[in-house]
Amino acid sequence: MTYLTENAVEQMALEQLQALGWQTAFGPDIAPDGAQPEWESYA
């Protein structure tokens, strides 16, 4: 039996969003202390 994992669901969702023209990013990279922060704090 094949099981659907959380990772598989996440990857399918990301692929669908990219196909619709959305840009995706790795969370830790855009976090306040990440390589390319997109917000100033976690609050």
GIRA-V834832 format. One record per backbone hydrogen bond with DSSP energy under -0.5 kcal/mol. CO is the residue of the C=O (numbers start at 1). NH is the residue of the N-H. E is the energy in kcal/mol with one decimal. If there is no record, write none. Layout:
CO	NH	E
CO	NH	E
//
This chain:
3	5	-0.6
5	9	-2.1
6	10	-2.6
7	11	-2.7
8	12	-2.3
9	13	-2.3
10	14	-2.6
11	15	-2.4
12	16	-2.2
13	17	-2.5
14	18	-2.5
15	19	-2.2
16	20	-1.2
17	22	-2.5
18	21	-1.6
26	29	-1.3
26	30	-1.1
27	30	-0.8
27	31	-0.7
29	36	-2.8
30	38	-2.4
31	34	-2.5
34	37	-0.6
//
